[in-house]
Amino acid sequence: MVHQQRSQGRLSPSGDTEDIEKSGEEVARLLAPRLAHFAGVARTEHVTRAAQEMRVPQSTLSRALVRLEQDLGVDLFARRGRTVSLTPAGRTFLASVERALAEIERAAEEVRADADPATGKVAFGFLHTMGAETVPGLIHAFRADHPRVRFSLVQNYGEAMLERLRAGELDLCLTSPVPDAPDLVARRLDEQKLRLVVPAEHRLAGRRRVRLAEAAEEAFVTLEPGYGLRRITDALCREAGFKPKVAFEGEETETLRGLVAAGLGVALLPPPPVPRPGVAELTVTAPRAAREIGVAWLEGHPDTPPVAAFKNFLLSRRGRLLP
């Protein structure tokens, strides 16, 4: 297929002729406002009728078409007065323009739907340990007043969630420790006590309370470095006067409990959703073993109505977040 090529130079955003070639990205920025005008005229093949349907002045529409052709360097229309017909190049261009406009329309409908106060979406991240009871209970309570709000749920460790928050992939996240960063807003919501978990046949298993220093010679099973609970474990052991001898590292607390049950070490863990056989869970009397749970969001990030409603709901649960 041979396209008729114009001899003029390409136009700048201001309309001045340039002799330099533009990149595809630069041309796309120039074309974007004119594509709907082009599609409207191509559909009606009449400039006056298209201007009436699109509610724009005919002169504006005519200038937009001329500039579009100048930017492309190709004739898109054959003109006969106010009636126009597509050239072969115009027909080729129209097929892609219609697909692009349909995709833009779909994207616009999607973002409007996500922001709808009644049926919008909240992208919500939380720690793995919050997934069994805490988060299902929170969403159940929230949906009593917002029954049609949708959730995109992400379970991960704290640092990974904060990265996704900064990338705009999450609206809110429940995390521990509560972050302190200039680009984030964080609010403490609750506190969760940690227990020393030992095998059922362990020398300490018959105790209800224990000082953490009494486990100084034990092998520990912990989460991997980078997890908030790992940092808390290391800090509590340091406060108790020792560095933990780490035998196993994992990514999920219930796996660590299984390792403890198998006699492979001890662990500092939050309470399980249901009692786990094969282990004893002891209250740590010294140092004070607990982790703060907080909600974080991106500083200056505007909230859609459903996100604002869920954020306010979480803040209202301060001190009673956990089951």
Disulfide bonds with the S-S distance in Angstrom:
none
